[in-house]
Amino acid sequence: MRNNCIASLMKVFYKPVIEDLSMELARKCTELISDIHYKEEFKKSKDKCTFVTDSPMLNHVKNIGAFISEAKYKGTIKADLSNSLYKRMPATIDSVFAREVTQLQSEVAYKQKHDAA
């Protein structure tokens, strides 16, 4: 009797799913999001990759690339420094005095550093 009640309830509350565009879109999105397909693709492609050890030539190319990048970076910094605020400012009494004081301080520090050595 209980099975009959459950079966009758299932018939009453069961509604057939109508296939329309939104249901098809939902199914496709679910398949795309599904981890199962992702994991299957991963398992299939896992053994296809091989790692190549770094050869001396490859290490040399990497080092040269890093060196060139650093040289370009330092070149842009030097270009920016050569276009400093002191060079663009009009020569006023205060700016000339500040430039001379900075120059003297750097010379004094340089001489003290190398005379002590």
DOLUM-92278 format. One record per residue (C-alpha): x, y, z; residue in three letters. Coordinates in steps of 0.25 Angstrom, whole numbers, plus 5000, padded with zeros to 4 digits. Layout:
N
XYZAla...
end
This chain:
117
500050005000Met501150095003Arg501850074990Asn500550104983Asn500450244991Cys501850274987Ile501550244972Ala500250324972Ser500950444978Leu502050434968Met501050434957Lys500350554963Val501650634966Phe502450594954Tyr502450694942Lys503150654930Pro504350744926Val504050824914Ile505250844905Glu505450984901Asp506651074898Leu506851114913Ser506850964917Met507850934906Glu508751054910Leu508651014925Ala509150874921Arg510250924912Lys510751014923Cys510650904933Thr511550814924Glu512550924922Leu512650954937Ile512650804941Ser513950764948Asp513850624942Ile514150664928His515250754933Tyr515850634941Lys515650534929Glu516450634920Glu517550654930Phe517650504931Lys517750484916Lys518750594915Ser519650564927Lys520650474920Asp520750554908Lys521650664914Cys523150644915Thr524050734922Phe525350774915Val526550804924Thr527250934922Asp528350924912Ser529551014913Pro529051094901Met527651114907Leu528351164920Asn529151254912His527951314904Val527251334917Lys528451404923Asn528551494911Ile527051534911Gly527151574926Ala528451654923Phe527751724911Ile526551754920Ser527351814931Glu528151894921Ala526951954915Lys526351984929Tyr527652054934Lys527652134920Gly526252184923Thr526652224937Ile527852304932Lys527052374922Ala526052414932Asp527152464942Leu527752544931Ser526452614929Asn526452654944Ser525752764951Leu526952854952Tyr527252854937Lys525752894934Arg525653004944Met526053144940Pro527353184946Ala526953264959Thr527953304970Ile527253194979Asp527353084969Ser528853114965Val529153114980Phe528452984983Ala529152924971Arg530552974976Glu530352924990Val529852784985Thr531152774976Gln532052814988Leu531452724997Gln531552604987Ser533052644985Glu533352655000Val532652515003Ala533452454991Tyr534752504996Lys534552465010Gln534152325005Lys535352304997His536352375006Asp535952285017Ala536152155009Ala
end
